[in-house]
Amino acid sequence: MLKILIVDDQKGIRRLLIEVFKDYGYDIESCDNGVKALDIISEFEPDLIIMDVKMPGMNGIDVVKKLREDNNDVGIILMTAYGDKRYVDQAAKLGVDRFVIKPFDLDDLKKQVGELAKDKDFWIGS
């Protein structure tokens, strides 16, 4: 079963994504900031992280840097309301799998998760 961690400081986005991906039977955890995400990652060991870039405390780019320093190659989709090319460039250099601009198209996000799930030999329903 695919394990997904959703990290976003907006409660409504977390709730939406939890509902959508639980419907596929995935194991889902969530939190509202990068510091909590690192704690959850060490125990939950997600296959995929869907994470906002801008969050209080530790932002998404810093979480990715820490994961990559620790040689953790978990799949990552970064989301942001700020289409700043600087974030896209940083994310690409850190090996982020996808970069999504908010407001995102839910069907497009599901498709991207499905593609990453197939890359990891998991299947996502339609």
Buried (B, 14 or more C-beta within 10 A) or exposed (E): EBBBBBBBBBEEBBEBBBEBBEEBEBBBBBBBBBBBBBEBBEEBEBBBBBBBBBBEEBBBBBBBBBBBEEEBEBBBBBBBEEEEEEBBEBBEEBEBBBBBBBEBEEEEBBEBBBEBBEEEEBEBEE
